[in-house]
Amino acid sequence: MSDDVTKDSNGNILSDGDSVTLIKDLKVKGSGGVTLKRGTMVKNIRLTGDPDEIEANVEKVRGLVLRTEFVKKA
């Protein structure tokens, strides 16, 4: 049995197209100093092959990979 289910910080199961909210301010590396604030809504996420990461497009950053420990399902 493999545990490849992607879950948010609260244990809710995430799927492609879900919306999530950041639970912590995150500095985006390589973006020229962009910081994503806590409470930022991220819409239409995409799952990666890794259950600990999701891919998303946010404001000025495209193709951003977020750790699931920093998001909760909206």
N, C-alpha and C positions, 0 to 999 in steps of 0.2 A: 504494500500500500504506500503510495507516494503522497506527500502533503504539498502539492503544487497549487493550492488554493491561495489566491492573493487576498490578504486581509488588511484593514486599516489599523490604526493604533488602538481602537476599541474592540477589535476582533470581528467587525462586520465584513462580510465577503464583498469584494469589489469585482466589477465586471467592466468590459469595454463600454464606453459611453457614459459611465457614471460621472457625477460631480462630487468633488471633494473640497474640503476646507483645510487650510494650513493651521496647525496648532502651535507653531513656533515661527519666529522670524528667521528667515533663511537667507544667507548671503549666497549669491549665485557666482560661482567661480568662472572666470573667463568672460564675464559680461560687462566689464567696465564699471564694476561697483554697484550693480543692481541688487537691492535687497527686497525680498518678497515678505510682506508683513503678515503677522498672525491674523487669521480671519479671512485671508484672501481666498476667494472662490475660484477653483480650477474646474472648468467644465470639459466634458467630452474626453476623459482620460483614455489611454490605451494601455493594455497590459503588455508587459515584456515577458520573456521566457522565465525571468527571475521573480519568484513570489515576493521578494522584498523590495521590488522597484516597479514604478509605473512611469509612463511617458506622457507628457502633457505640453500644451502650448499655453504660455502665460504672457500677458501684456507685451513686453518687449523681447521676450525670450521664446524662441521656437525650438521644439525638439528637446525640451528640458526633461531630465530624468530625476524623479523624486523618490526618496526612500519612503516606504509605506509607514514607517514609524512616526513620520511628521505630518500625516494627514488623517482626517476623519471623514467618513461619508457624510455628504450633505443631505 
